[in-house]
Amino acid sequence: MKGLQILKVEIHNYRQYQDTHTIELDCSDDAMNNVIEGENGAGKSNLLNAVTFCFFGIEDHKENNVDDDDAELPYINKNIMERLDSNESAEGYIEIELGTDSPEYIFRREFASFKITNNEFENVFEELTILKQSGTDWEEVETPERTRNEILPPNVRDYFIFDAESLRDFFGPNYQQRIRKGILDVSHIELLDSGLNHLENTRSTIESNASDASDRLSELQDEIDAKEADIDDLEDEIESLGEDIEDTRKELSQTKSKMQDASDERVQDLYDTRERLEGLLSERRQERDNRIDEINELIVEAGPIVYAKQALEKSQDILKELDLPPDIRKDFLEELIDDKKCICGEDLEDKPQKLEELQALKVDVERVNESTIEGEYEVESIIEKQSDLVSELRSKRSKKSELDGKIEKINQNLNETSEKLKKFDIPDDVDVAALEEQRNELIEQRDTLIKKQGKKEVQLESEEKELKKLRQEFNDELAKQQEYRKVVSRLDFIDDVIDKLESIRTTVLSQIREQVVGQMNTYYNQLIWKDAEYTIELNEDYQIAVLNEQDQNQLGSLSAGETQVLALSFLSALSQISGFRAPILIDTPLARISGQPKKHIASHLPEYLSDTQVTFLMTDEEYSSEVEGLLKNQVSNEYELDFYDGSTEVTAR
Amino acid sequence: MTEFETSNPPRDISIEEDTRHVYEELKEANDSPFKDAELNEMFVFAAAYGYNQGIRIGLDSRRALANRDSLGDEQIWILKSIALNEAEDDDILRDGRQIYTIVEEYAKGGIEQLQKQLDGPGDLYVDLSTEIIELHQSD
């Protein structure tokens, strides 16, 4: 089913868009893509910002919205601001028409910038207004945010409007949290969570009311209340840390983008070296993790044998001394005796002595359990394999140590590269040294936040277990009071329902994960340029594996371009599964991809997310004549952005 | 001297109720070699470990950990060997109940020791792999 399209964007005096610019993006059914091309700084990111600003009142995509000192710039175009006197203001707006084939909604956001002095200003913006088509008339929607949320709620906007280049670090440290958030965002489990919340509140109320029954219950209730408060605080802290980590990641990505603008070849060489080393580091870490997994398997297998070696050897001696009969089934012997036949088939009718020997053998076999006879061979086999297992364990440990050494060396090289970059001082170019410092600080900040979040999560788990114990103690204490038996039953019932809902929640999330992985497999294999089939897996801890045809996980060794495609596949999967039929805007989809891979992706881009309007914002480098040729038949509208003298011109091609 | 009688082994492998959380912690710890291990594998490891350390502790309260049928032949014979060595009497081989009483008590000792190792400094998988290699070499 075809989704909603952005039919038209009208921008008036927003950022570098001086005066009014109208961009028609209405697509035909067989060409559901648009391309807006512009060099760096021409206004592509601010076009994305225009959409998010109109919809949500926020600007996620930093272009030139901050000056060198990181102070915010006015919403209103710079040229217009310069013409204003102090205490004067100028206004602007962004209007977006949405519909399937014809306009159904008009979203509008107005804003203004007040000039206080030449260097001081104030930005203000109005509430979102939405007009909805009603027959031939347009009616203003009473609750615009509700209408907007039915089309594209804030928590899923990043899966529809995003900068592909910022995805380079998507699978960096702590990526599992991003994956988890994405899955939760599209799972529509708000009602379930609301139900769980309600039940937990009800339980708390019942416990509170019953706590007067005895002093001990009162004490326990106080402890439960305190523990719940601690848990709430921890959950808030963890969420806040998660936001900080994501903000840091975005800042880091922007810093890296700025670094790419350095024109000095030596600097670019160092950046390339660093990228290569980081790729190698990731590979070696993955290899080391694989070795550790193998070591762990060997510990579990070899450990019991080595630790019980003395017992095994003694058993072997005992079993040998038992003079065990041959491994023959008792019922087979009984049959032979009944038929008066020997094991070799000889007739024993007239051979009573041999029959007696068979009888004696049967008694022997009965004396010893059948499995004990097998045991002699089993124990021997266990003892024999011990040396091989330990030898393999030693070998894996040695390989792991080798990898530790290689990882240390790569880290040293990375540090040296960073030190070299910190010493660069090139006038009239990007401040490489400052960016390098900033990058290192942001990395340290990110890692510290991740560790902190990890510790808080462990603490939360522990507190939740404590709370569970306290609740159980409360219930047990309450059950001692005859008159509160019914209350205990109610509490038990509530606990059962909570368990059931949590189980449903787990099942829903598991199903969403399956759907996401299914879509990711399709998109990734469609877009990736290698002649191989990959299998993407996502486990319940939100860890992704990209398995090659030999079943080896390649996640740690993907190139920047491959990582970008993987992240693109994930976001696209989320947008499809979310159930929201909003249009998609992607900034710089091919930025990290060159040559043959770029052509391959360009030729497959139109197939992916068919039935959804996708608008690509590309640099001139990305939108080469080759790419243009490959996309030609799938593109309904093409525009070019040219920035000159403080203003961007939008030209239809 | 204990007298042994012919008896079937129990349906379940049991552990001390209070040690259940240790099995879970060992599965979840970052530096643990048991992350992907089955519970029956952990039990056999704990029993062998407890036997090696010479720590056998009676169970105060029992809780089923896994179905005894889930044990493979190799695992069964490691456990039987421990019991046989403890009993010093091959009659124990027909007393299934007694075999598992012995190994469950060694497992309790073993799992408590493993918990101490986990809580101690260093990585558990490094410590255990080093110990296994050295123990093998010392013979």
HADDOCK unambig.tbl for C-alpha pairs under 7 A between the chains (distance, minus, plus):
assign (segid A and resid 296 and name CA) (segid B and resid 33 and name CA) 4.34 0.50 0.50
assign (segid A and resid 296 and name CA) (segid B and resid 34 and name CA) 6.90 0.50 0.50
assign (segid A and resid 296 and name CA) (segid B and resid 125 and name CA) 6.64 0.50 0.50
assign (segid A and resid 299 and name CA) (segid B and resid 33 and name CA) 6.90 0.50 0.50
assign (segid A and resid 299 and name CA) (segid B and resid 129 and name CA) 6.09 0.50 0.50
assign (segid A and resid 300 and name CA) (segid B and resid 41 and name CA) 6.97 0.50 0.50
assign (segid A and resid 300 and name CA) (segid B and resid 45 and name CA) 6.82 0.50 0.50
assign (segid A and resid 303 and name CA) (segid B and resid 45 and name CA) 6.45 0.50 0.50
assign (segid A and resid 303 and name CA) (segid B and resid 132 and name CA) 6.22 0.50 0.50
assign (segid A and resid 304 and name CA) (segid B and resid 44 and name CA) 6.52 0.50 0.50
assign (segid A and resid 304 and name CA) (segid B and resid 45 and name CA) 4.89 0.50 0.50
assign (segid A and resid 304 and name CA) (segid B and resid 48 and name CA) 5.07 0.50 0.50
assign (segid A and resid 304 and name CA) (segid B and resid 49 and name CA) 6.91 0.50 0.50
assign (segid A and resid 306 and name CA) (segid B and resid 132 and name CA) 6.47 0.50 0.50
assign (segid A and resid 306 and name CA) (segid B and resid 136 and name CA) 6.32 0.50 0.50
assign (segid A and resid 307 and name CA) (segid B and resid 48 and name CA) 5.39 0.50 0.50
assign (segid A and resid 307 and name CA) (segid B and resid 49 and name CA) 5.76 0.50 0.50
assign (segid A and resid 307 and name CA) (segid B and resid 52 and name CA) 5.34 0.50 0.50
assign (segid A and resid 308 and name CA) (segid B and resid 48 and name CA) 5.17 0.50 0.50
assign (segid A and resid 308 and name CA) (segid B and resid 51 and name CA) 6.86 0.50 0.50
assign (segid A and resid 308 and name CA) (segid B and resid 52 and name CA) 6.41 0.50 0.50
assign (segid A and resid 308 and name CA) (segid B and resid 78 and name CA) 6.93 0.50 0.50
assign (segid A and resid 308 and name CA) (segid B and resid 82 and name CA) 6.74 0.50 0.50
assign (segid A and resid 311 and name CA) (segid B and resid 81 and name CA) 5.28 0.50 0.50
assign (segid A and resid 311 and name CA) (segid B and resid 82 and name CA) 5.25 0.50 0.50
assign (segid A and resid 311 and name CA) (segid B and resid 85 and name CA) 5.30 0.50 0.50
assign (segid A and resid 312 and name CA) (segid B and resid 78 and name CA) 6.72 0.50 0.50
assign (segid A and resid 312 and name CA) (segid B and resid 81 and name CA) 5.29 0.50 0.50
assign (segid A and resid 314 and name CA) (segid B and resid 85 and name CA) 6.59 0.50 0.50
assign (segid A and resid 315 and name CA) (segid B and resid 81 and name CA) 5.45 0.50 0.50
assign (segid A and resid 315 and name CA) (segid B and resid 84 and name CA) 6.58 0.50 0.50
assign (segid A and resid 315 and name CA) (segid B and resid 85 and name CA) 6.75 0.50 0.50
assign (segid A and resid 375 and name CA) (segid B and resid 77 and name CA) 6.73 0.50 0.50
assign (segid A and resid 378 and name CA) (segid B and resid 74 and name CA) 6.69 0.50 0.50
assign (segid A and resid 379 and name CA) (segid B and resid 77 and name CA) 6.53 0.50 0.50
assign (segid A and resid 382 and name CA) (segid B and resid 74 and name CA) 6.85 0.50 0.50
assign (segid A and resid 390 and name CA) (segid B and resid 133 and name CA) 6.19 0.50 0.50
assign (segid A and resid 394 and name CA) (segid B and resid 133 and name CA) 6.96 0.50 0.50
